[in-house]
Amino acid sequence: MERTASGVPMLTAFRLSEERAAARYLVARKEMVRLATRVASVRQLVVEQPLRADYRAVLRALEAAHSDAVRRTRLAYERWHGAQLRSDAHWTATSGKAA
């Protein structure tokens, strides 16, 4: 069985990496949803009071933050997916052959 430099089995290290990537994705997604809710709320205020420049400024800032959160969420998902593929490939190359 292959082991990492610290003595942990490789499959365990891959699974741990996958779990950490999943946790980062969930944090990013939660932030994205939170910002989407705030954007919707402030957008409603802007619709109700279109002359309020401060509302429009806050809306622009929130939309930019939400756009960044969407990018972070996509990146976190891609990293999580990559970790899953690496873990599955390693399992298939080792344990999966015996099955």
LUMTIMAR-543325 format. One record per atom (N, C-alpha, C): atom name; x, y, z. Coordinates in nm, 3 decimals, padded with zeros to 5 digits. Example, Ala and Ser with C-alpha at 12.3 -4.5 7.8 and 13.67 -1.06 7.14 Angstrom:
<kollums>
N_01.319_-00.569_00.780
CA_01.230_-00.450_00.780
C_01.320_-00.330_00.780
N_01.285_-00.225_00.708
CA_01.367_-00.106_00.714
C_01.290_00.003_00.787
</kollums>
This chain:
<kollums>
N_00.084_-00.117_00.000
CA_00.000_00.000_00.000
C_00.089_00.124_00.000
N_00.061_00.217_-00.091
CA_00.139_00.340_-00.098
C_00.108_00.429_00.022
N_00.211_00.500_00.066
CA_00.194_00.592_00.179
C_00.254_00.726_00.144
N_00.202_00.830_00.210
CA_00.257_00.964_00.192
C_00.384_00.976_00.275
N_00.449_01.092_00.266
CA_00.572_01.114_00.344
C_00.545_01.106_00.494
N_00.425_01.140_00.536
CA_00.392_01.135_00.679
C_00.345_00.997_00.723
N_00.340_00.901_00.631
CA_00.302_00.765_00.666
C_00.154_00.734_00.651
N_00.077_00.829_00.604
CA_-00.067_00.808_00.585
C_-00.088_00.737_00.451
N_-00.176_00.637_00.446
CA_-00.204_00.572_00.318
C_-00.252_00.676_00.215
N_-00.210_00.657_00.090
CA_-00.241_00.753_-00.016
C_-00.392_00.770_-00.034
N_-00.466_00.662_-00.032
CA_-00.611_00.673_-00.052
C_-00.674_00.758_00.058
N_-00.627_00.741_00.179
CA_-00.677_00.822_00.290
C_-00.646_00.969_00.268
N_-00.527_00.998_00.220
CA_-00.489_01.136_00.191
C_-00.576_01.194_00.080
N_-00.603_01.116_-00.023
CA_-00.689_01.163_-00.131
C_-00.831_01.189_-00.082
N_-00.883_01.099_00.001
CA_-01.019_01.117_00.054
C_-01.026_01.240_00.144
N_-00.924_01.261_00.225
CA_-00.920_01.379_00.312
C_-00.915_01.507_00.228
N_-00.837_01.505_00.123
CA_-00.831_01.620_00.032
C_-00.967_01.646_-00.030
N_-01.036_01.541_-00.067
CA_-01.170_01.552_-00.125
C_-01.268_01.613_-00.025
N_-01.262_01.569_00.100
CA_-01.351_01.622_00.204
C_-01.324_01.769_00.230
N_-01.198_01.806_00.234
CA_-01.163_01.947_00.256
C_-01.211_02.034_00.140
N_-01.195_01.986_00.019
CA_-01.241_02.060_-00.098
C_-01.394_02.075_-00.095
N_-01.463_01.971_-00.052
CA_-01.609_01.977_-00.042
C_-01.650_02.080_00.063
N_-01.580_02.083_00.174
CA_-01.611_02.181_00.279
C_-01.589_02.324_00.229
N_-01.481_02.345_00.154
CA_-01.456_02.479_00.099
C_-01.565_02.518_00.000
N_-01.612_02.421_-00.079
CA_-01.721_02.448_-00.173
C_-01.848_02.488_-00.098
N_-01.881_02.416_00.008
CA_-02.003_02.447_00.082
C_-01.997_02.585_00.146
N_-01.880_02.624_00.196
CA_-01.864_02.759_00.253
C_-01.883_02.864_00.144
N_-01.822_02.842_00.028
CA_-01.834_02.938_-00.083
C_-01.978_02.946_-00.130
N_-02.046_02.833_-00.139
CA_-02.185_02.833_-00.186
C_-02.276_02.904_-00.088
N_-02.255_02.881_00.040
CA_-02.337_02.947_00.142
C_-02.321_03.099_00.132
N_-02.198_03.146_00.113
CA_-02.174_03.290_00.098
C_-02.240_03.343_-00.029
N_-02.233_03.267_-00.137
CA_-02.296_03.309_-00.262
C_-02.447_03.324_-00.245
N_-02.510_03.229_-00.179
CA_-02.655_03.234_-00.157
C_-02.690_03.351_-00.065
N_-02.610_03.374_00.037
CA_-02.634_03.485_00.128
C_-02.630_03.618_00.053
N_-02.529_03.634_-00.032
CA_-02.518_03.758_-00.109
C_-02.630_03.771_-00.211
N_-02.673_03.661_-00.271
CA_-02.784_03.666_-00.366
C_-02.911_03.714_-00.297
N_-02.933_03.672_-00.175
CA_-03.049_03.715_-00.099
C_-03.042_03.865_-00.071
N_-02.923_03.912_-00.033
CA_-02.907_04.056_-00.006
C_-02.926_04.137_-00.133
N_-02.875_04.088_-00.246
CA_-02.892_04.159_-00.374
C_-03.041_04.170_-00.406
N_-03.114_04.063_-00.390
CA_-03.258_04.065_-00.419
C_-03.330_04.164_-00.329
N_-03.292_04.168_-00.203
CA_-03.356_04.258_-00.108
C_-03.329_04.404_-00.143
N_-03.203_04.435_-00.170
CA_-03.167_04.574_-00.202
C_-03.224_04.613_-00.339
N_-03.227_04.519_-00.432
CA_-03.285_04.548_-00.563
C_-03.433_04.587_-00.547
N_-03.503_04.521_-00.456
CA_-03.642_04.557_-00.431
C_-03.652_04.699_-00.376
N_-03.559_04.736_-00.289
CA_-03.558_04.873_-00.237
C_-03.534_04.974_-00.349
N_-03.444_04.942_-00.440
CA_-03.415_05.031_-00.552
C_-03.538_05.046_-00.642
N_-03.611_04.937_-00.663
CA_-03.732_04.943_-00.744
C_-03.837_05.032_-00.676
N_-03.849_05.018_-00.545
CA_-03.947_05.095_-00.471
C_-03.909_05.242_-00.459
N_-03.779_05.270_-00.451
CA_-03.731_05.407_-00.434
C_-03.615_05.434_-00.530
N_-03.644_05.449_-00.658
CA_-03.539_05.459_-00.760
C_-03.453_05.586_-00.750
N_-03.496_05.686_-00.679
CA_-03.419_05.810_-00.668
C_-03.312_05.805_-00.559
N_-03.311_05.701_-00.481
CA_-03.212_05.690_-00.373
C_-03.078_05.643_-00.429
N_-02.986_05.734_-00.440
CA_-02.853_05.703_-00.494
C_-02.776_05.608_-00.402
N_-02.797_05.622_-00.272
CA_-02.727_05.534_-00.179
C_-02.770_05.388_-00.196
N_-02.898_05.365_-00.223
CA_-02.945_05.230_-00.247
C_-02.882_05.172_-00.374
N_-02.876_05.255_-00.477
CA_-02.816_05.208_-00.603
C_-02.668_05.177_-00.586
N_-02.598_05.258_-00.507
CA_-02.455_05.234_-00.483
C_-02.435_05.102_-00.406
N_-02.519_05.080_-00.307
CA_-02.510_04.955_-00.230
C_-02.542_04.837_-00.320
N_-02.642_04.854_-00.407
CA_-02.678_04.746_-00.498
C_-02.562_04.711_-00.590
N_-02.495_04.812_-00.645
CA_-02.380_04.786_-00.733
C_-02.269_04.712_-00.658
N_-02.243_04.755_-00.535
CA_-02.139_04.689_-00.455
C_-02.177_04.544_-00.425
N_-02.303_04.522_-00.389
CA_-02.348_04.386_-00.360
C_-02.345_04.298_-00.484
N_-02.383_04.354_-00.598
CA_-02.379_04.275_-00.722
C_-02.236_04.236_-00.756
N_-02.142_04.327_-00.734
CA_-02.001_04.293_-00.759
C_-01.953_04.185_-00.662
N_-01.992_04.197_-00.536
CA_-01.953_04.095_-00.437
C_-02.016_03.960_-00.472
N_-02.140_03.962_-00.516
CA_-02.207_03.837_-00.554
C_-02.139_03.774_-00.676
N_-02.102_03.857_-00.772
CA_-02.033_03.806_-00.890
C_-01.900_03.739_-00.850
N_-01.829_03.801_-00.759
CA_-01.705_03.740_-00.709
C_-01.733_03.609_-00.636
N_-01.841_03.607_-00.560
CA_-01.877_03.485_-00.486
C_-01.914_03.373_-00.582
N_-01.979_03.407_-00.691
CA_-02.013_03.305_-00.791
C_-01.885_03.246_-00.850
N_-01.788_03.332_-00.881
CA_-01.660_03.282_-00.934
C_-01.588_03.194_-00.832
N_-01.589_03.236_-00.706
CA_-01.524_03.155_-00.602
C_-01.594_03.020_-00.586
N_-01.726_03.020_-00.596
CA_-01.802_02.896_-00.584
C_-01.770_02.803_-00.700
N_-01.765_02.856_-00.821
CA_-01.731_02.772_-00.937
C_-01.591_02.714_-00.922
N_-01.496_02.796_-00.879
CA_-01.359_02.748_-00.861
C_-01.354_02.640_-00.753
N_-01.424_02.662_-00.643
CA_-01.426_02.562_-00.535
C_-01.489_02.432_-00.584
N_-01.594_02.443_-00.666
CA_-01.657_02.322_-00.720
C_-01.561_02.248_-00.812
N_-01.491_02.321_-00.898
CA_-01.394_02.258_-00.988
C_-01.284_02.187_-00.909
N_-01.238_02.251_-00.803
CA_-01.134_02.187_-00.720
C_-01.188_02.064_-00.649
N_-01.311_02.071_-00.601
CA_-01.372_01.956_-00.536
C_-01.387_01.842_-00.636
N_-01.435_01.874_-00.755
CA_-01.452_01.773_-00.859
C_-01.317_01.710_-00.896
N_-01.213_01.793_-00.908
CA_-01.080_01.741_-00.937
C_-01.030_01.648_-00.827
N_-01.057_01.684_-00.702
CA_-01.016_01.599_-00.590
C_-01.091_01.466_-00.594
N_-01.219_01.470_-00.632
CA_-01.295_01.346_-00.645
C_-01.236_01.257_-00.754
N_-01.200_01.317_-00.866
CA_-01.143_01.239_-00.976
C_-01.009_01.177_-00.937
N_-00.925_01.254_-00.869
CA_-00.796_01.199_-00.825
C_-00.816_01.084_-00.727
N_-00.907_01.103_-00.634
CA_-00.935_00.998_-00.535
C_-00.989_00.873_-00.603
N_-01.084_00.890_-00.692
CA_-01.142_00.775_-00.763
C_-01.039_00.706_-00.852
N_-00.954_00.785_-00.918
CA_-00.851_00.727_-01.004
C_-00.753_00.645_-00.923
N_-00.715_00.697_-00.806
CA_-00.622_00.622_-00.721
C_-00.688_00.494_-00.670
N_-00.814_00.502_-00.628
CA_-00.882_00.384_-00.579
C_-00.893_00.279_-00.690
N_-00.927_00.324_-00.811
CA_-00.940_00.231_-00.923
C_-00.805_00.166_-00.955
N_-00.699_00.242_-00.944
CA_-00.566_00.190_-00.977
C_-00.515_00.092_-00.870
N_-00.570_00.099_-00.750
CA_-00.521_00.011_-00.643
C_-00.630_-00.087_-00.601
N_-00.717_-00.043_-00.513
CA_-00.821_-00.130_-00.455
C_-00.921_-00.176_-00.560
N_-00.952_-00.092_-00.654
CA_-01.053_-00.125_-00.753
C_-01.018_-00.244_-00.839
N_-00.890_-00.269_-00.858
CA_-00.847_-00.383_-00.941
C_-00.880_-00.516_-00.875
N_-00.878_-00.516_-00.743
CA_-00.903_-00.640_-00.671
C_-01.051_-00.675_-00.667
N_-01.135_-00.576_-00.689
CA_-01.280_-00.600_-00.677
C_-01.337_-00.675_-00.794
</kollums>
